[in-house]
C-alpha cells in the first residue's frame, strides 16, 4: 500500500473511532510534517462539503464560479472511491483530526509558505467579505470552520460570518448568531451546525440541540433546516430542534413549521405548542407538548451521555459515563476530567428545575476528589437562559469513595450561581435556574491527574 493510501486509511479509520493511541499519534505526526497529506485534506474540505458549495455560489462572481467548477473537476476523481459518509463527515469533523496536533491548526488553515500577512482572523471582526450573520453570544469550547476549510478557535462576539460550521466541543458550549434580517439561531452542548444564505437561509444540524427565532422569510424562500432524518421549512416562527443519528424532535412555540421525513417523504405541518418526532417508521402525527415534570433521572443504562466515554452495564457494575481529559485552550497548563449528560426532550416531557429541589449525583471514584457540577437551562420557548454551577457559592467538599469506589454528593438548587463563563451576559440571562427547563448537566474534577470519575446516575429530586 502506498503512502497516499495510508493517509486515506488512517483518516477513514480515525473518523470511525477505530484508531488506538499509537495510531492517533502516528496520524498527528504525519499531518504535522507532511505537506502533501495536509493539502489532500484541505482540498477535500474545500470541495466536498455539501453546504460550502452553496456558500461559494453566493460569494463568488460567475467567472469565479467557473474557475472553481473547473478546479473541482480536477479533484473529484481522486475522491470518487471514498464512501459517501466520509466525504460528508470530513468537513464537519475536520477539527477532530486537527485536535490531534496543536501545531496542525495553523498549518491546515495556511499551507506551508502561505502564512497570512495580515492579523489572524481571530483578532478581527470579520471572517469574510460577504457577511450573512454575526455572533451575538457564546461560551465554552467552540470551533468555527469557515468557507474553504478555514479553522478558527478564537471566535468572538461581534465577529461577522459568511457561512460555515460551528461545533460545540463540550457539554457547556453555547453559541448564538443573528442573521442580517434579525433571525436568531442558537446551539448548545455538543452540537454541530452549518449555516449558509445564498439568497435563502439553509442550515444543517448534524447533531445536538438547536433553537431559533425566525422573522418572516421572503415568499417562496423559507428557512430550510436539514437533519439526518428530516427537512424543516420555516417561514417565521419560534421553535427548537433536537437531532441525533436516528431521529429529529421538533418543538414549536410560535407559528408553524413544515416537516418532511426523509425516509418516506411524508410531510406534516406542526402548529404552535405541538411537537413531532421524525424517525424511520414512527408516527409523524404532531402531539401536544406534554406538561413539564419536576423529577428526572438520567438513563445511562439505555443510552450514552453527550461527552465522555460510555461504559455499558455489566453483571458487576452499573452503566456509567466516564470523564475524559480536556485542556482548556485559554489555560493549557490545566487538565480537567469532564463528562456530560443531556436531558433529552425527544422521549419525555420538559424537566423544570424548582428552587427547593436538589441534584443527587452518584458514581465511582478511584481516589477522593472534589466533583464540580453544572447545569444548562433554557426558557420554555427554547431560548438560552444560562449556565449555573452548584459548587461556587460554598466550598465544595471532597467526595470520599467507599470501599467499593462508590460515592454520592448532593447539590441544592438554592446554592447554584451563574457560571463565570457567562458573567459577561448576566444582565441578559436568568439570575437563578428556578422554574427553567433543564437541558443538560456536566461534572468534572481538577486534581492534576486522572481520578477515575464515572457518573452512574444523576437525579433531580423535587421537594
Phi, psi and omega in degrees: 000131182281174185299319182297317177298326176298317179302309185298319180294318180297315180296315179303310183290329178296316180294337176271000178075029186258355183280140171274178186298321181295320180290324176298317179296320179296318179295319179299315180294322180299310182291331181283337187245345188249106183297323180297318179295319178297317182296320176304314182295314181298317179298321179296317178300320183295317192257341191249009171276125183303316187284335183293333179295320178295322178298316181296324180297330182271347188242005179233152176288166177305320180296318178299321181297321178297318179297315180298319180297320179296319178295322180296322180300328180290328187263342184302320184296330181294334187247006185297331182275356181289143173300144182302318183298328181289319180299321180287321189286331186304315182292314181293330182256019181304321183293338179293316177291319181301322184295346178295334183217122183298321181287348186285333184304310181296320184289328177291320181289325181228099180306160185308131178086001182236037180297143183291146179267352179255180179298152176300144185300333182294340180264000180255171179250022179208132176251001176197157177285343183249077184285135174245347182197169175222154180283128179248349178189147177195159171195163181080186182274118182227149175226129178255126174249108186275185177304141179068023171078015180288127185255127182231122178267323187268060176287151186224156174299134182098344178296133178269141187237144177259339184144147181157203186234131174251136181232122172279122189266344183225163183294344179261011179287149179205140186210132180227136175231158175238123176289166183298337180270003178099350176294139179240144175226152184216141169240156176217155180071204181275079183239155178228121183229132174251136181234148173201160179208074176274054185095348177209127182293130179221125184233153175229115176265103182288320177194160172106199185249135185219137173225158184209151171234102191254124176287162179308130183266159180303147180302130179079003181227066178293157170293131179253131179236116180263136165235182180289339185241353185206162172237127181251135176246123188236122177266330181164109188188181177232128187199170171221155185226140172235123185233142171220192185298324189257340188209165176227125177253125178247129177237116184260125179267315179223151177078212184210142179231134176267133181241133173240121178282128187288331185293330182224001178077004180293136182242151177207144174265131182251115182275178180299144179067022173236162176218162178214150177242118180263111177212155184303121176081354182275170178287131181256016179285126177299142180237147176302142176298125184292157176297146182290159177238163182242003176238136183210145173228140173295158183236054184292344175285345181255327186207155179284163172285188184263348181208134183113191180250124180278131178246106180298159180292148173234179178294335184265339186212156178282158176299152183206161170251122184262136179291143177237157185291144175221127176255110180299129182302327182282349180215074187294350179278357183247139173237118175261155173245109196238147172216158180220148179226121180280159172251096187285138174259000183280342180232024180187174180283166175298144179254121184253136180271128177258153185297332183255017176274176175210154174262134173247121183249125180240145181184203183228145175222146175273339177206160182302143180196155169282127179255108180276145190220135180220163180223155173243136183227160178223166172283170183300333180275003179096350180294143179298131182247342177144171173237139186227148179245141180262012187233013186258330187288333178219162182298123181289123180289158176282131177277125181256114177289149177279190183299332179270003181084008182274148174217162175215135179222146184244136177236119181275137180301326181295343178268353183287140177226162183300134179297134181305334184290347178241017180299330182293347179242022187298333179289337182264342187258166178292141180287335180217160180278005184303131174064023177253164184273129181280125180256330182182164178228157174214160179216150178206162173237157179219084186238007181087000180182173181293142177230011175075028181296122173225131177259125178263333180198139169239130182232129172267113187256121179286167180296000000 
